[in-house]
Amino acid sequence: MSGTHSRPVPGRDHPGEQAAEDPIRLLEIRDTPLSVDEVFAAVGDAAAGGTALFVGTVRSHDGGADVDGLGYSAHPSAEAEMRRIAEKVVADHPVRALAAVHRVGDLAIGDLAVVVAVSCPHRGEAFAACRKLIDDLKHEVPIWKHQTFSDGTEEWVGA
């Protein structure tokens, strides 16, 4: 018996290297606390070699000022916009599974505001797809943030 062992390396034509037929598993805007475990579980896929997950939290400062809390509001079209963005990410990357959940309502410092995850055949693809997903959600989905600062001032920040 020889000491070498070779195993076939699948090419890009293998079904596991392609985008899944229906990769959008979870897209939602909700007023209840978000779960990293729920989003991570939604993108589980046996053909995925890489899963990238992004968690956006409410931070205690913005623009050099202390933040006491904030609220998020969404336009009625926000979930449809999330779907449009998710479909574009799926069209441009070999996504096996994708999930995105954004919170609305009043949030405290440290609360989860958004959780997105993407699974792809390889880690580089997963990182790229996840970054595109969160960047486009942040810039294009009509969700507005109302920040309250410790000095009593307020500010609206919108998509």
Secondary structure, DSSP 8 states (H G I E B T S, - for coil): --S--------TTSGGGS--SS-EEEEEEESS---HHHHHHHT--TT-SEEEEEEEE--SEETTEEEEEEEEEE-TTHHHHHHHHHHHHHHHS--SEEEEEEE-EEE-TT-EEEEEEEEESSHHHHHHHHHHHHHHHHHHS-EEEEEEETTS-EEEE--
